[in-house]
């Protein structure tokens, strides 16, 4: 059972990122709870709620073009109807060069038979240690 949930959450994330990479942040918005919270590298404060998230991601519509991406170091922790997904995210250019690296933490909750984003936090990796 847990492996099925893990696979479902990872697939949901991959599908959202595939859309993101073509300039469509809709996967994150469509699969979020009404009271979702969000942080990323351009937010000064937490984004609260679905409508605020929808407004925030408008700046990225059509502005992202990532030919290839990877999700190394995936980990999903499940506790009842809550799951925490953590991973690194790497983006690559057309010629295969690494263009950016990110840390991601996302909290999912089960609503009915669907897993939805309850909290999303993305941070660029700017220093290699």
C-alpha positions in Angstrom: 0.0 0.0 0.0 2.7 2.5 0.9 4.6 1.9 -2.3 1.4 2.6 -4.3 1.0 5.9 -2.5 4.7 6.8 -3.0 4.4 6.1 -6.7 1.2 8.1 -7.0 2.8 11.1 -5.3 6.0 11.0 -7.4 3.9 10.7 -10.5 1.8 13.7 -9.5 5.0 15.7 -9.0 6.6 14.5 -12.3 3.4 15.5 -14.2 3.3 18.9 -12.5 7.0 19.5 -13.3 6.6 18.3 -16.9 3.9 21.0 -17.3 6.1 23.6 -15.5 9.0 22.9 -17.8 6.8 24.0 -20.8 5.7 27.2 -19.1 2.5 25.8 -17.6 2.4 26.0 -13.8 -1.2 24.7 -13.8 -0.4 21.2 -12.5 0.6 22.7 -9.1 -2.4 25.0 -9.0 -5.0 22.4 -10.1 -3.7 19.8 -7.6 -3.5 22.1 -4.5 -5.8 22.4 -1.6 -7.9 25.6 -1.1 -5.6 26.6 1.8 -2.3 25.7 0.2 0.8 27.6 1.4 3.8 28.3 -0.8 7.4 29.7 -0.7 9.9 30.0 -3.5 12.9 32.1 -4.4 10.9 35.2 -5.3 8.4 35.3 -2.5 9.1 37.7 0.4 6.3 36.2 2.5 4.3 33.0 2.4 1.7 32.7 -0.3 -1.6 31.7 1.4 -4.4 30.0 -0.4 -5.2 28.7 -3.8 -6.2 32.1 -5.4 -3.0 33.7 -4.1 -1.0 30.8 -5.6 -2.8 31.1 -8.9 -1.9 34.8 -9.0 1.7 34.2 -8.0 2.5 31.6 -10.7 1.1 33.8 -13.4 4.5 35.4 -13.8 5.9 32.0 -14.9 3.2 31.2 -17.5 5.0 30.9 -20.8 8.3 32.0 -19.2 9.8 28.6 -18.5 11.4 26.4 -21.1 13.3 23.4 -19.6 14.2 20.8 -22.2 15.1 18.1 -19.6 14.8 17.7 -15.8 15.7 15.1 -13.2 14.5 14.5 -9.6 17.4 12.9 -7.7 17.3 12.0 -4.0 13.5 11.4 -3.9 12.1 10.6 -0.5 8.4 10.3 0.5 7.4 9.9 4.1 3.8 8.9 4.8 1.9 9.5 8.0 -1.8 8.7 7.7 -3.4 11.1 5.2 -0.3 13.3 5.0 2.8 12.7 2.9 6.1 14.7 2.7 8.0 14.6 -0.6 11.6 15.9 -0.6 13.9 15.8 -3.6 16.5 17.8 -5.5 15.6 19.1 -8.9 18.1 19.5 -11.7 17.4 21.3 -15.0 19.3 20.8 -18.2 19.8 22.7 -21.5 19.2 21.3 -25.0 22.9 20.3 -25.1 22.7 18.5 -21.8 24.4 21.0 -19.6 23.2 21.4 -16.0 21.5 24.8 -15.8 20.1 24.8 -12.2 19.7 22.8 -9.0 17.0 23.1 -6.5 15.8 21.7 -3.1 12.1 21.0 -2.9 9.9 20.1 0.0 6.2 19.5 -0.5 3.5 18.4 1.9 0.6 16.5 0.5 -2.8 15.7 2.1 -5.3 13.1 0.9 -8.7 14.7 0.1 -11.1 11.9 -0.7 -9.2 9.6 -3.2 -6.7 12.3 -4.3 -3.4 13.6 -3.0 -3.1 17.4 -3.1 -0.4 19.9 -2.4 -0.9 21.4 1.1 2.5 23.2 1.2 5.2 23.8 -1.4 8.6 25.1 -0.8 11.4 25.5 -3.4 14.9 26.9 -2.9 17.7 27.2 -5.4 21.0 25.6 -4.6 23.5 28.5 -4.9 26.5 27.0 -3.1 28.1 23.6 -3.6 29.6 22.2 -0.4 
